[in-house]
Amino acid sequence: VTIHNARVENVDISAPDILTARALAALDKLLELTEKWWSEKEDIQLIFLKGNQADIEISDAQKQFSFDIEMYQSKTDVNGRILRLTHVKRIA
């Protein structure tokens, strides 16, 4: 495991197997910020911790992106969700 303690815009690495973020941005913005990696590696897993607006953020993101998603209830926050996205693609 390698942790990059830097702004996502400044991280210059090849696509990892797993990419995580917590409390960074709305889901559509997260997908924009991470596009350089998921467009390079089809089987990358994106794991994002989201709050009580997760359903709205998913709907908003699906206007620009297609993806497979699994959603899990947070064990530490009754309103929290853990999103696991795979096969992300930008909708033309």
N, C-alpha and C positions, 0 to 999 in steps of 0.2 A: 504494500500500500504506500502510495506517495501522496502526500497532502501538499497542495500549492496554496500557501497563504498569500494570495494576491488577487487583485481585481481580475475578473474573468476576461476582460478585454486585453489584459497584459500577459495572460498565460499562453505561451507558445510551445505546445507539445503536440505530438501525434495523438490521434484519438484513443482515449482510454477504453477499457472494457466497461467501466461503471463511472458515472459522473453524478455527483450529489450537490444539492444546494438547499439551504434553509433560510427562510425569511429574506430572500434576495429581491424577488420581483414577481409580478403576475406571471402566470404560466405562459402566455403568449410571448412575453418579453424574454422569459427564460429560454424558450425555444429559439428565439432570434439570437440570443447571446451564445447559445451552444451549437448553432447550426454548423459551424466549421468542423465540429467533431461528429455529429450524427450524420452529416452528409458524406463524411469520409468513411464511416464505419457503420454499416447497416445493422449490426447486431449489438450496438452499444445499448446499455441500460441507463436510463435517466431516472434517478430517484430524487424526488422533490417532496419536502415536507410542506404541507399547506394547511391553512386555517379553515375557518368556517365558511369562507367564500370559495372553497375548492370546486364545487359544482358549477358555479358561475364562471370561474376561470377556465375550467375544462370546456364549457360551451363556447366561450369567447375564443379560445385557442383553436377549436375545431373549425372556425371560420377561415383560418389561414393554413392549418396543418392537419394532416391525418396521422393517426398513431394508434397503436394498441395500448390499452391502459389497464392496469390492475390498481385497485384502490384498497387500502387497508386502514382500519381505525387506529389512531394513535393510542398507545398505552399510557401516555403521560398527559394528554390533553383531550378532554371529552369532545372538543370541537375540531381537533386536529385530524388530518388525513395524511397518509403516506402514499404518494403516487409513484408508480413504476411504469414508465413509458418505454416502449420499444417500437421499432419500425417506423420512425418518424419521417415524414415527407412533407414538403411544402406543397400546398395546393396552388396550382397555376392561376 
